[in-house]
Amino acid sequence: MGFCQSYAAECAVDTAEAARITLNASTWAQIVAVNKRVNKSVRAMTDMDHLGVPDRWDLAEDGIGDCEDFQLLKRHLLAAAGLPKRAMRMTVVIDEKGEGHAVLTLITDRGDLVLDNKTSQILPWHRTGYVFIKRESQDAVAWVSLGGVTSPAMTANR
């Protein structure tokens, strides 16, 4: 809620905007470049260590952030480059350590892809090894349950 109060435009949902990203060579190059640039330029640090608060969503404008801050900055930069923000959804997962983690899901014409600050490799959701809990709605300022869907990669690793 605090993030949306500070960055109202980042939370707004425009249902007239495309719900999918059409992947082509140019779009793919933009996505890869932004993912790598943000992963390299932002220093990972918990909100408690950085800001003295348990959790605060931000755009990592000072070059420091935790997982959701990386993804919010990626979405902001990709939207500024012309990709439809509606097709880029913040997503809450359980990671390989069994901990909560935020990633950015890109809904594309070739399937859902995940951008993650733990790797610069962009993976289809089912190859991440994560359990998917919820993601932002494409139709309203709300969260949609993903029912704890386990990616096949996670199932294969157990």
N, C-alpha and C positions, 0 to 999 in steps of 0.2 A: 504494500500500500504506500509506503514511504517513497519508494522509487517512482511510482506513478504520480504521486503528488509533486515530486521534484522534476520529473521528466514526462509530463502528460502526453506529449507527442509520441514518445517511445511506446506508450501503452495503448494508444488509440488503435482501434481496429476499423479498417476501411473495407467493407464487404464488396465494394466495387473493384477492389484491387485483385489481381490474379491470385488464385489459391494454390497454384503450382508454379515452380520455376522451370522454364524450358531450358534444359541443359544443351549447350552447344560449346564449341571450343573457347569462345570468348568468355562466356559466363563461367565455365569451369576454371579458366585461368584466373578470373577475378576471385572466385571463391577460394582457390588454393592460395593465392597471394595474400588475401586478407587473413585467412586462417594462420598461415605461417608468420606473417608480420605481427599479429597480435600475440601469438604464442611466444614469439621471441622478444617482443618489446615490453610486455607486462610481466612484472615480477610477482610470483605467487606468494601470497601471505594471507593468513586468516584475518577476518575483520577484527577479532579480538586483539591480535598483535598489532595490526595496522591502525585501527580506529578506537580500540578500547570498548567495542560493542560486540555482542554475540553474533549478530548478522545484520548486514546492510547491503542492499543491492545498489550498484553504482556502475558507472561507465569506465571505471579505472582511468579517469582523466589524469591522475597523478602518476600513472605508470605502475601502480601497485593494485592488486586485487585478488579475490578468491574466484572459485570456478564460475559463479554466475556473472561476475564482473567481466571476465574474459569474453563470455558468450554474448552479453549485452553489447559490448563494444564491437564485436564481430558483426552482430545484426545491424547496429547503427551504421557501420562503415559500408556494409553490403547494400543496405537500403539507400544510403547516400550515392552509391554507384549505380542505382537504378533497379536493383532487385526488389520484388514485391515483399514488403515486410510481413504481409499476411501469410506468406509461404515460409516464413522463418519463425519457428516457435521455440520458446524456452521450454526445456524438458527436464523433469526431475527423475533421476534414476538411482538405483543402488549399484555401486561400483564393485570392482573385483575384491575390495576389502570389506564389503558388506556395509559401506557407509553411503550416506546421501551425497549426491553429486549432481551438478547442473551441466547440461550440454545444450547445444543449439541444434535442433532438427530442421533440416531443409527439406521441404516437401517438393519433390521434383517429378517431372514426367518420366523419370527412370527409377522411381522409388525414393523412400525417405533416407536421407544421408545425415550423418552426425558429425558435427564439429565439436572438438573437445580440446581443452587446454592440456590434457595429459599426453597428447600426441598431435603431430601435424598431419598424420594420415587421416584422410576423410573416408569414413567407412559407412556402408549400408547399416542401418540400425541392427539388423540381425547378425552382424559380424562383430559387434562391440563387446559382447560378453556381459552386458548390463541387464538389469531388471528394470523395465520401464514402468514408472509409477503414475506420472501425470504430465500433461503439457498444456500450454496455453491454448485456448480455443481460437479457431480461425474466424469465429462469428460474433464473439462478444468478449468483453474484458472479464475473463473467467478462466478457470482451470478445468480440464477434462481428464477424468480418470482413464488410465491405460490398463488398469486392472492387474498390475504387477506382471505383465507379460515378460517372460524370460526369453532372451534371444537364444537362438539355437547354439551360438558359440558358448554361452554360459552353460547350457545343458550338457554340451559335449565335454566341457572342462570339469564337470563334477563327477 
